[in-house]
Amino acid sequence: MSLKDWPSAGFPGTAVNPETLLPEVVDEEACAAALEESSDAGDHIFVLLAKGLTAEAAEVAADARLADPTSLRLQVLDAEVLRASKSYDRAEGILRSVLPEVTGKPMEAWVFQQLGKVNFSKGQFEAAAKNFASSLDLRVAAGSDATAIYSATVSLKRALAAWLSGNNPSAPRDAANAIFFALAAFSVCKLE
């Protein structure tokens, strides 16, 4: 998959690496220009994570959470910092504690997407696929923009490939492709 096919990560100059499912800065100039215009601590945390600067992201997240301890967005970004720090259980705990507060709201799909990323990073590919499928279902049902739907689709496909290949991400992905397209054709994106 060429860089132009990488899903948008939701911030200018960033994209989701379809192999790792992690955000990366792909256009330094566009990212820097957008970040310069932003006063949102969440944007700064996200870009630091996309640059692989986990310790710096953790510092900004801690300061931001002190200033706004009830922000659900900052709680989810806090979980992303923990995921990047390989504190998977803590990250999952935060995301699961946020789920009841976002159920039925637009943010629910993002929380499921983040849960899928935690599971994927932890090597729990079946759980990742289920969470990505939930995210995709919610995004499609809500009529989310195409970039959010594409990101969830790529993540689901990648998790299915990893799961079906016996947890060997470099194995052929034909079976995952067949299952993914069958699920999409029947509009059934949940793995029961």
C-alpha positions as CSV (number, residue, x, y, z in Angstrom):
1,M,0.0,0.0,0.0
2,S,1.6,3.3,-1.1
3,L,1.7,6.3,1.2
4,K,-1.2,8.0,-0.7
5,D,-3.4,5.0,0.3
6,W,-2.7,5.3,4.0
7,P,-5.8,6.4,5.9
8,S,-5.9,9.9,7.3
9,A,-5.1,10.0,11.0
10,G,-7.4,13.0,11.5
11,F,-4.8,15.7,11.7
12,P,-3.1,17.5,8.8
13,G,0.1,15.9,7.7
14,T,-0.5,12.7,9.5
15,A,-1.7,9.2,8.3
16,V,-2.2,5.8,9.8
17,N,0.5,3.3,8.9
18,P,-1.6,0.3,7.6
19,E,0.9,-2.3,8.9
20,T,1.3,-1.0,12.5
21,L,-2.1,0.9,12.6
22,L,-0.3,3.7,14.3
23,P,-0.3,7.4,13.3
24,E,2.8,8.8,11.7
25,V,3.7,12.3,10.5
26,V,3.9,12.0,6.7
27,D,4.0,15.7,5.8
28,E,6.1,17.6,8.3
29,E,5.3,21.0,6.8
30,A,1.6,20.6,6.8
31,C,1.6,19.1,10.3
32,A,3.8,21.9,11.7
33,A,1.6,24.6,10.1
34,A,-1.6,23.1,11.5
35,L,0.0,22.6,14.9
36,E,1.1,26.2,14.9
37,E,-2.5,27.3,14.4
38,S,-3.9,25.0,17.1
39,S,-4.2,25.8,20.8
40,D,-5.7,22.4,21.5
41,A,-3.5,20.4,23.9
42,G,-5.1,17.2,22.4
43,D,-3.7,18.1,18.9
44,H,-0.2,18.6,20.4
45,I,-0.4,15.2,22.3
46,F,-1.5,13.5,19.1
47,V,1.3,14.9,17.0
48,L,3.9,14.1,19.6
49,L,2.7,10.5,19.6
50,A,2.7,10.4,15.8
51,K,6.4,11.5,15.9
52,G,7.1,8.8,18.4
53,L,7.8,11.2,21.2
54,T,5.9,9.3,23.9
55,A,7.6,10.9,27.0
56,E,6.9,14.4,25.7
57,A,3.3,13.4,24.9
58,A,2.9,12.0,28.4
59,E,4.0,15.4,29.9
60,V,1.7,17.4,27.8
61,A,-1.2,15.0,28.5
62,A,-0.6,15.2,32.3
63,D,-0.7,19.0,32.2
64,A,-3.8,19.0,30.0
65,R,-5.6,16.6,32.2
66,L,-4.8,18.8,35.3
67,A,-6.4,21.7,33.4
68,D,-9.4,19.7,32.2
69,P,-9.8,16.5,34.3
70,T,-13.2,15.7,32.9
71,S,-12.4,15.9,29.2
72,L,-13.2,12.5,27.6
73,R,-11.0,13.3,24.6
74,L,-8.0,13.8,26.9
75,Q,-8.8,10.6,28.7
76,V,-8.8,8.7,25.4
77,L,-5.5,10.4,24.5
78,D,-4.1,9.5,27.9
79,A,-4.9,5.9,27.0
80,E,-3.1,6.3,23.7
81,V,0.0,7.6,25.6
82,L,-0.2,4.5,27.8
83,R,-0.6,2.2,24.7
84,A,2.5,3.9,23.2
85,S,4.3,3.2,26.5
86,K,3.3,-0.5,26.3
87,S,1.0,-0.1,29.4
88,Y,-1.7,-2.0,27.5
89,D,-3.8,-3.1,30.5
90,R,-3.9,0.5,31.9
91,A,-4.8,1.9,28.5
92,E,-7.6,-0.7,28.0
93,G,-8.9,0.1,31.5
94,I,-9.2,3.8,30.8
95,L,-10.9,3.1,27.5
96,R,-13.4,0.6,29.0
97,S,-14.2,3.1,31.8
98,V,-14.9,5.8,29.2
99,L,-17.2,3.5,27.1
100,P,-20.4,3.9,29.2
101,E,-20.0,7.7,29.0
102,V,-19.8,7.7,25.2
103,T,-22.3,5.0,24.4
104,G,-24.7,6.3,21.8
105,K,-22.6,9.4,21.2
106,P,-20.3,10.2,18.2
107,M,-17.2,9.5,20.3
108,E,-18.2,5.9,20.8
109,A,-16.7,4.8,17.5
110,W,-13.4,6.5,18.3
111,V,-13.2,4.7,21.6
112,F,-13.8,1.3,20.0
113,Q,-11.1,2.2,17.4
114,Q,-8.7,3.1,20.2
115,L,-9.5,-0.2,22.0
116,G,-8.8,-2.1,18.8
117,K,-5.4,-0.3,18.6
118,V,-4.6,-1.4,22.1
119,N,-5.6,-5.0,21.4
120,F,-3.6,-5.0,18.1
121,S,-0.5,-3.6,19.8
122,K,-0.8,-6.3,22.5
123,G,-1.1,-9.0,19.9
124,Q,-4.8,-9.8,20.6
125,F,-5.9,-9.7,17.0
126,E,-9.3,-11.3,17.4
127,A,-10.3,-8.7,20.1
128,A,-8.8,-6.0,17.9
129,A,-10.9,-7.2,14.9
130,K,-14.1,-7.1,17.1
131,N,-13.4,-3.6,18.3
132,F,-12.5,-2.3,14.8
133,A,-15.7,-4.0,13.5
134,S,-17.7,-2.1,16.2
135,S,-16.0,1.1,15.3
136,L,-16.8,0.5,11.6
137,D,-20.4,-0.3,12.3
138,L,-20.9,2.8,14.3
139,R,-19.2,5.0,11.8
140,V,-21.2,3.7,8.9
141,A,-24.5,3.9,10.9
142,A,-23.7,7.5,11.8
143,G,-22.8,8.5,8.3
144,S,-19.3,9.5,9.4
145,D,-17.0,11.0,6.8
146,A,-15.3,8.7,4.4
147,T,-11.8,9.0,5.9
148,A,-13.0,7.7,9.3
149,I,-14.8,4.8,7.6
150,Y,-11.7,4.0,5.5
151,S,-9.5,4.1,8.6
152,A,-11.7,1.6,10.5
153,T,-11.9,-0.5,7.3
154,V,-8.1,-0.7,6.9
155,S,-7.7,-1.5,10.7
156,L,-10.3,-4.2,10.6
157,K,-8.8,-5.8,7.5
158,R,-5.3,-5.7,9.1
159,A,-6.5,-7.2,12.3
160,L,-8.3,-10.0,10.5
161,A,-5.2,-10.7,8.4
162,A,-3.1,-10.9,11.6
163,W,-5.6,-13.1,13.4
164,L,-6.2,-15.5,10.5
165,S,-2.5,-15.9,9.7
166,G,-1.9,-17.4,13.1
167,N,-0.7,-14.1,14.5
168,N,2.0,-13.9,11.8
169,P,1.4,-10.4,10.2
170,S,3.6,-11.2,7.2
171,A,1.6,-14.3,6.1
172,P,-0.6,-14.1,3.0
173,R,-3.7,-12.1,3.5
174,D,-6.0,-13.8,0.9
175,A,-8.3,-15.4,3.6
176,A,-8.6,-12.2,5.5
177,N,-9.5,-10.3,2.3
178,A,-12.2,-12.9,1.4
179,I,-13.7,-12.8,4.9
180,F,-13.6,-9.0,5.0
181,F,-15.4,-8.6,1.7
182,A,-17.9,-11.2,2.5
183,L,-18.7,-9.4,5.8
184,A,-18.9,-6.1,4.0
185,A,-21.2,-7.5,1.3
186,F,-23.6,-8.8,3.9
187,S,-23.3,-5.6,6.0
188,V,-22.3,-7.8,8.9
189,C,-19.0,-6.5,10.4
190,K,-19.2,-8.0,13.8
191,L,-17.2,-11.2,14.7
192,E,-19.3,-13.1,17.0
